[in-house]
Amino acid sequence: MARKPSEQAPEEVESVPIMATRIDGFQPPLIIAKETDEISEPTQRIMEDTISKDAPASLAETPEHAHTTERRHLVKSAGLVSLGNLGSSVLGMARQVALAQLGGQFAGPFIAALAPTNNFYQLLVNGAVSGALIPAFNDYAASEKRNELRRIVFTLVNLVLLITITAAIGYTLISPWFIGVLLSGLPLEQRGLALQYSQIIFFSLLALGPFSILLAALYALKEFGWPAFATAAYHIGIILGAVGVALFGRYSLGNMALPLGVLVGAVGEIALLLPGIRNQQLYYMFVLDLKHPALRHIYKLYLPVFLGFLFTTLAVFLDLHLQSLTGKNSSVTIAAMGFATTLIQFPVGLVAAALSFAVLPTLSEHVREGNNERFKQTLLLGFRVGLLLMVPAMVGLFALRTPITYLLFAHRNFGTSGADLTALALQNYAYQLPFLALDQLLIAAFYARKDTKTPVIIGVVSIFFYLIVALPFYRTIGVPALAFANTLQNSMHAIILLILLRRVMGALHIRTTFPVILKICLAAALMGL
């Protein structure tokens, strides 16, 4: 299933993908909170300070700035974030192209093997970056509190290391049963390969866990440069692993280059944080102060995040299980849906996630001022910009789905049949793009109003819409049914949030945007033709 852009790092913000239940790789989130994140004043100040560096002076200094100035600022901020996401998104796409060259027999088991580690990573620490870690660390960001911050940060680093070592050993013991159930539809040989991959990949948590904590600390200290580059190492590691399989795959150990590439990429992420860590003097401490009050604050903030990710994780595993049952070439199905998800995440990360990042501080400001009309105007502006970019993206991906997938994936072992399956998944994923843009903005609107529970509850409810399509049709229709089930899930999430926001705030004046939406749709239709 596709994931909401959250998986995408300062790059994509993976991640979800706002997709709801697929996570494509290990990518830390943008500083914007995820669907289940708690937004606090320190986090908002970080966002506002970051955006205000490039904002017009009138925006930074005058709360009553003109609507036109706000529009320019919003578009400029979203554009800057999109440029920051672009490099990592391109590398993520290159990684999927490299995997496709290996064919479904390697790409399918590898993509499936990422799921256990990735979801445990989200549950354990990565989901806490925006909602819990950054706000807590920011309280100790002053230079005179640096030693206290180091104590908190490395207490968490050491705690996560202990947990991940224990979890990795435990997973090694239960993984034969777990993979056997999760991928019961895969042929025995490919299921065995996925098992070996997942056992090795799980140990990447020893680097990924500390990486997320150190990343959050650097964000809290407004050290953004190195974290933006660090996530590229993960993709590069997998690309190198794919090259290793292509060169040495005829040997039994050569097939292990892919999971070893994950380990290299995870270590590389931490290595690229070292200059920032040195700049901020966050030197390692051998400490485990579990009674520190900051840890209690982090636990409190992270509880709703954890519960939200728990339901999402169950949906991810169910989707993967259903993919493994779609037919004889289920490994190709898993690979094709993974590749299609990456193509969908590309515009989501560059547009929807960036736009929500840009609009959140302004919405929060209007909430603090009690100015509901300005809040609605800003939100509608975000709707118009989001639809202006995402409706053409939807039409473009729909119209060019076959040339795109052939260009990227119809090579060597994956072939035209795999590319055709990817195009079919892409077509049914693409319908949700306009709704994903609205969804990101609506989640930002609820966060700005200090309401983090509603998006989580609706996220759980929306899984029902996935089930009513996926369960009856995954065997008969297969890939189109699973992809469309995800589209229905994410689209209904946006629609329900819109209805609830209107009930809370009154009329949102959405009718005033109808002429613009009509023009966008007509222009996109002409483009498609």
C-alpha positions in Angstrom: 0.0 0.0 0.0 1.2 3.4 -0.6 2.4 5.5 2.3 1.8 9.0 3.3 4.8 11.3 2.8 6.3 10.8 5.9 8.8 8.4 4.8 10.5 10.8 3.1 13.1 12.5 4.8 14.0 16.1 4.6 13.9 14.6 1.2 10.6 13.0 0.7 9.3 12.9 4.0 9.4 8.4 3.0 7.2 8.4 4.9 3.6 8.2 4.1 4.1 8.6 1.7 0.8 10.9 2.8 0.1 7.5 1.8 -1.4 5.5 4.5 0.2 2.1 4.8 3.3 1.7 2.8 6.7 2.9 3.8 9.4 2.8 1.1 12.7 2.7 2.7 14.1 4.2 5.9 13.8 7.9 5.7 13.4 10.3 8.5 10.5 12.7 8.3 10.5 16.3 7.5 10.3 18.7 10.4 6.6 18.8 9.7 4.8 16.3 11.9 3.4 13.2 10.6 -0.2 12.2 10.8 0.1 11.1 14.3 2.6 13.7 15.6 2.1 16.1 18.4 2.8 19.7 17.4 4.2 21.8 20.2 5.3 25.4 20.4 9.1 24.6 20.2 8.5 22.6 17.0 6.5 25.4 15.5 9.2 28.0 16.3 11.8 25.8 14.6 9.6 25.7 11.5 8.8 29.4 11.6 12.5 30.3 12.0 13.5 28.0 9.2 11.0 29.5 6.7 11.5 33.1 7.9 15.2 33.0 6.7 14.0 33.3 3.1 10.7 35.0 3.7 10.1 38.6 2.8 10.8 41.1 5.5 7.2 42.1 5.7 6.3 38.6 6.5 8.8 38.2 9.2 8.0 41.5 10.9 4.4 42.3 10.3 1.7 39.9 11.6 -0.9 41.6 9.4 1.0 41.1 6.2 -1.0 41.3 3.0 -2.6 38.3 1.5 -0.6 38.6 -1.6 2.6 38.7 0.4 1.5 35.6 2.2 0.8 33.9 -1.1 4.3 34.7 -2.4 5.8 33.5 0.9 3.8 30.2 0.8 4.7 29.4 -2.8 8.4 30.3 -2.2 8.6 28.2 1.0 7.0 25.2 -0.6 9.4 25.6 -3.6 12.4 25.7 -1.3 11.3 22.5 0.5 10.6 20.8 -2.8 14.1 21.6 -4.0 15.5 20.1 -0.8 13.4 16.9 -1.4 14.4 16.6 -5.0 17.9 15.1 -4.7 16.9 12.4 -2.3 13.8 11.6 -4.4 15.9 11.2 -7.5 18.2 8.8 -5.6 15.2 6.9 -4.3 14.0 6.5 -7.9 17.5 5.4 -9.0 17.5 2.8 -6.3 14.2 1.3 -7.6 15.5 1.3 -11.1 18.5 -0.6 -10.0 16.4 -3.1 -8.2 14.2 -3.6 -11.3 17.3 -4.7 -13.2 17.6 -7.7 -10.9 14.1 -8.9 -11.7 11.2 -9.8 -9.4 13.0 -12.9 -8.0 15.3 -10.5 -6.1 13.4 -7.2 -5.9 10.2 -8.8 -4.6 11.8 -10.6 -1.6 14.0 -7.6 -0.9 11.1 -5.1 -0.8 9.1 -7.5 1.4 12.1 -8.0 3.7 12.3 -4.2 4.4 8.8 -4.2 6.0 9.6 -5.8 9.4 12.6 -3.6 10.1 11.0 -0.4 8.7 7.8 -0.7 10.7 9.6 -1.6 13.9 11.8 1.4 13.3 8.8 3.7 12.9 7.2 2.3 16.1 10.4 2.5 18.1 11.8 5.9 17.3 11.4 7.4 13.9 7.8 8.3 14.4 8.8 10.3 17.5 11.2 12.7 15.8 8.8 15.5 15.0 6.1 14.9 17.6 8.2 14.1 20.7 12.0 14.4 20.3 12.3 17.8 18.7 10.0 19.6 21.1 11.7 17.9 24.1 15.2 18.6 22.9 14.4 22.2 22.0 13.7 22.9 25.6 17.4 22.2 26.3 18.8 23.9 23.1 20.4 26.9 24.9 24.2 26.8 25.0 24.2 26.8 28.8 22.1 23.6 28.8 24.2 21.7 26.2 25.5 19.2 28.7 22.0 18.5 29.9 20.9 18.0 26.3 23.8 15.6 25.7 22.7 13.6 28.7 19.1 13.3 27.4 20.2 12.6 23.8 22.7 9.8 24.7 20.4 8.3 27.3 17.9 7.8 24.5 20.7 6.6 22.1 21.9 4.0 24.6 18.4 2.9 25.5 17.5 2.5 21.8 20.7 0.5 21.2 19.8 -1.9 24.1 16.3 -2.3 22.7 17.4 -2.8 19.1 20.1 -5.4 20.1 17.5 -7.4 22.0 14.9 -7.0 19.2 17.3 -8.1 16.5 18.2 -11.2 18.4 14.5 -11.9 19.1 13.5 -11.3 15.5 16.2 -13.8 14.3 14.4 -16.4 16.4 10.8 -15.7 15.4 11.5 -14.6 11.8 11.1 -18.1 10.2 7.5 -18.3 11.5 6.8 -14.6 10.9 8.0 -14.5 7.3 6.3 -17.8 6.6 3.0 -16.3 7.6 3.5 -12.9 6.1 4.7 -14.1 2.7 2.9 -17.4 2.6 2.0 -16.9 -1.1 5.6 -16.6 -2.3 7.4 -19.7 -3.7 9.5 -21.5 -1.1 12.9 -20.3 -2.6 11.9 -16.7 -2.7 10.4 -16.9 0.8 13.7 -18.3 2.1 15.5 -15.4 0.4 13.2 -12.8 2.0 13.8 -14.5 5.4 17.6 -14.2 5.0 17.3 -10.6 3.8 15.1 -9.6 6.7 17.3 -11.1 9.3 20.3 -9.2 8.1 18.4 -5.9 7.5 17.0 -6.0 11.0 20.4 -5.3 12.4 20.5 -2.0 10.5 18.4 -0.7 13.4 21.6 -0.5 15.4 22.5 2.5 13.3 19.0 3.7 12.3 17.7 4.1 15.8 20.6 6.4 17.0 20.5 8.2 13.7 16.9 9.3 14.2 17.7 10.6 17.8 20.8 12.5 16.6 18.8 13.9 13.7 16.1 15.2 16.0 18.8 16.8 18.2 20.4 18.6 15.3 17.0 19.8 14.1 16.3 21.1 17.6 19.6 23.0 17.5 18.7 24.3 14.0 21.5 22.4 12.3 19.7 21.5 9.0 22.5 21.2 6.4 24.0 17.8 7.1 20.7 16.1 8.0 19.4 17.1 4.6 22.3 15.2 2.9 22.5 12.3 5.3 19.5 10.4 4.1 21.0 10.0 0.6 23.5 7.5 2.1 20.7 4.9 2.6 19.7 5.0 -1.1 23.3 4.8 -2.2 23.9 1.8 0.0 21.1 -0.1 -1.7 22.2 0.9 -5.2 25.6 -0.4 -4.4 24.0 -3.6 -3.1 22.1 -4.0 -6.3 25.3 -3.6 -8.3 26.9 -6.2 -6.1 24.1 -8.7 -6.9 24.3 -8.0 -10.6 28.0 -8.7 -10.6 28.2 -11.5 -8.1 24.7 -12.9 -8.0 25.8 -16.2 -9.6 27.5 -17.0 -6.3 25.4 -17.8 -3.3 26.9 -15.1 -1.1 26.6 -12.6 -3.9 22.9 -12.4 -3.3 23.5 -11.0 0.1 24.9 -7.8 -1.3 21.4 -6.2 -1.1 20.8 -6.5 2.6 24.5 -5.7 3.2 23.9 -2.5 1.2 21.2 -1.5 3.7 23.7 -1.9 6.6 26.2 0.2 4.7 23.6 2.9 3.9 22.4 3.0 7.6 26.0 3.5 8.8 26.6 6.1 6.1 23.6 8.1 7.4 25.2 8.5 10.8 28.6 9.2 9.2 27.1 12.1 7.3 25.7 13.5 10.6 29.1 13.7 12.2 30.1 17.1 11.0 26.9 18.6 12.4 27.3 16.7 15.6 30.8 18.1 15.9 29.6 21.6 15.1 27.1 21.4 17.9 29.5 19.6 20.3 27.1 16.6 20.9 29.9 14.3 21.9 29.0 10.8 23.1 28.2 10.1 26.8 28.0 6.7 28.4 24.8 7.4 30.4 21.4 5.9 31.0 19.4 8.4 33.1 15.9 6.9 32.7 14.5 9.1 35.5 15.2 12.3 33.7 12.0 14.5 33.5 12.5 15.1 29.8 12.1 11.4 29.1 8.7 11.4 30.8 7.7 14.3 28.6 8.9 12.4 25.5 6.9 9.3 26.5 3.8 11.4 27.0 4.1 13.1 23.6 4.9 9.8 21.8 2.0 7.7 23.1 -0.6 8.8 20.5 2.1 8.6 17.8 2.8 5.0 18.8 -0.8 4.0 18.8 -1.4 5.5 15.3 1.7 3.7 13.9 0.6 0.4 15.5 -2.6 0.4 13.4 -0.7 1.5 10.3 1.8 -1.3 10.8 -0.9 -3.9 10.9 -2.3 -2.5 7.7 1.1 -2.6 6.0 1.6 -6.3 6.9 -1.9 -7.2 5.8 -1.4 -5.5 2.4 2.0 -7.3 1.9 0.4 -10.6 2.9 -2.4 -10.1 0.3 0.2 -9.2 -2.4 1.9 -12.5 -1.8 -1.4 -14.3 -2.5 -2.2 -12.7 -5.8 -0.9 -15.5 -8.0 2.1 -17.4 -9.3 4.3 -14.4 -9.8 3.5 -12.8 -6.5 7.2 -11.7 -6.1 6.8 -9.6 -9.3 3.5 -8.2 -7.8 5.3 -7.1 -4.7 8.1 -5.5 -6.7 5.7 -3.8 -9.1 3.6 -2.3 -6.4 6.7 -1.1 -4.6 7.9 0.6 -7.8 4.5 2.2 -8.5 4.5 3.5 -4.9 7.8 5.2 -5.5 6.5 6.9 -8.6 3.4 8.2 -6.7 5.6 9.3 -3.7 7.6 11.5 -6.1 4.9 14.2 -6.6 3.5 13.7 -3.1 6.9 14.5 -1.5 7.7 17.4 -3.8 4.2 19.0 -3.7 1.9 17.8 -0.9 4.5 17.4 1.9 6.3 20.6 0.9 3.1 22.6 0.8 1.9 21.4 4.2 5.3 22.3 5.6 5.0 25.8 4.3 1.4 26.4 5.4 1.6 25.0 8.9 3.4 27.9 10.6 1.0 30.4 9.0 -2.1 28.4 10.1 -0.7 28.1 13.6 -0.2 31.9 13.7 -3.8 32.5 12.7 -5.0 30.1 15.4 -3.0 32.0 18.1 -4.5 35.2 16.9 -8.0 33.7 16.9 -8.4 34.8 13.2 -10.6 32.1 11.7 -11.2 33.9 8.5 -7.5 34.3 7.7 -7.1 30.6 8.7 -9.7 29.7 6.1 -8.2 31.9 3.4 -4.7 30.4 3.9 -6.1 26.9 3.8 -8.1 27.6 0.6 -5.0 29.1 -0.9 -3.2 25.8 -0.1 -6.0 23.9 -1.6 -5.7 25.8 -4.9 -2.0 25.5 -5.1 -2.1 21.8 -4.2 -4.7 21.0 -6.8 -3.0 23.2 -9.4 0.0 20.9 -9.2 -1.5 17.5 -8.3 -4.4 17.3 -10.8 -2.0 17.6 -13.7 0.4 15.2 -12.0 -2.5 12.7 -11.7 -3.4 13.1 -15.4 0.2 13.0 -16.5 1.0 9.8 -14.7 -2.3 8.2 -15.9 -1.7 9.2 -19.6 2.0 8.3 -19.6 2.0 5.4 -17.2 3.2 2.9 -19.7 6.0 4.9 -21.3 7.2 5.9 -17.8 7.3 2.4 -16.5 8.9 1.0 -19.6 11.6 3.7 -19.6 12.4 3.0 -15.9 11.7 -0.6 -15.3 11.3 -2.7 -18.5 14.9 -3.8 -18.7 16.9 -7.0 -18.1 15.2 -9.4 -15.7 12.1 -7.3 -14.8 11.0 -7.1 -18.5 7.9 -5.7 -20.1 5.5 -7.9 -18.2 6.8 -6.5 -14.9 6.6 -3.0 -16.3 3.0 -3.6 -17.5 2.1 -4.7 -13.9 3.8 -1.6 -12.5 1.8 0.6 -14.9 -1.4 -1.0 -13.8 -0.7 -0.4 -10.2 0.4 3.2 -11.0 -2.9 3.9 -12.8 -4.9 2.9 -9.7 -2.6 4.7 -7.3 -2.7 7.9 -9.3 -6.3 8.7 -8.7 -5.6 9.6 -5.1 -3.0 12.4 -5.8 -5.4 15.4 -5.6 -6.9 14.0 -2.4 -3.4 13.5 -0.9 -2.6 17.2 -1.4 -5.9 18.1 0.4 -5.2 15.5 3.1 -1.7 16.9 3.9 -3.2 20.4 4.2 -6.1 19.2 6.3 -3.8 17.3 8.7 -1.8 20.5 9.0 -5.0 22.4 9.8 -5.9 20.1 12.6 -2.3 20.2 14.0 -2.4 24.0 13.9 -5.5 23.8 16.1 -3.6 21.5 18.5 -5.8 18.5 17.6 -3.6 15.5 16.9 -6.1 12.9 17.8 -8.7 13.4 15.1 -6.3 12.6 12.1 -5.2 9.5 14.0 -8.8 8.3 14.6 -9.8 8.9 11.1 -6.6 7.1 9.9 -7.8 4.0 11.7 -11.4 4.4 10.4 -10.1 4.8 6.8 -8.5 1.3 6.9 -12.1 0.0 6.7 -12.4 1.4 3.2 -9.2 -0.4 2.2 -10.6 -3.7 3.5 -14.0 -3.5 1.7 -12.2 -3.4 -1.7 -9.0 -5.4 -1.0 -10.4 -8.5 0.8 -13.1 -9.5 -1.8 -11.0 -8.8 -4.9 -7.3 -9.4 -4.2 -7.4 -13.0 -5.7 -9.7 -12.3 -8.6 -8.6 -8.8 -9.7 -5.2 -8.7 -8.0 -3.0 -5.6 -8.3 -5.6 -3.1 -9.5 -7.9 -4.0 -6.6 -5.1 -3.6 -4.0 -3.9 -0.3 -5.5 -7.4 1.1 -5.8 -8.2 0.0 -2.2 -5.3 2.1 -1.0 -6.5 5.0 -3.2 -10.0 4.7 -1.6 -8.5 4.6 1.9 -6.4 7.8 1.5 -9.1 9.7 -0.4 -11.7 8.9 2.2 -9.3 10.1 4.9 -9.2 13.5 3.2 -12.9 13.7 2.7 -13.8 12.8 6.3 -11.2 15.3 7.6 -12.7 18.0 5.4 -16.2 17.3 6.7 -15.1 17.3 10.3 -13.1 20.6 9.9 -16.2 22.2 8.4 -18.3 21.1 11.4 -15.7 22.5 13.8 -15.1 25.8 12.0 -18.2 26.5 10.0 -18.3 27.2 6.3 -14.9 27.0 4.7 -16.0 29.0 1.6 -15.0 26.1 -0.6 -17.5 27.1 -3.2 -15.3 30.2 -4.0 -12.6 27.8 -5.3 -14.9 26.0 -7.7 -14.2 28.2 -10.7 -10.4 27.7 -10.2 -10.8 24.0 -9.8 -12.9 23.8 -13.0 -10.2 25.6 -14.9 -7.5 23.3 -13.5 -9.5 20.2 -14.5 -10.2 21.5 -18.0 -6.5 22.4 -18.5 -5.4 19.0 -17.1 -7.9 17.2 -19.4 -6.5 19.0 -22.4 -3.0 18.2 -21.3 -4.0 14.5 -21.0 -5.4 14.5 -24.5 
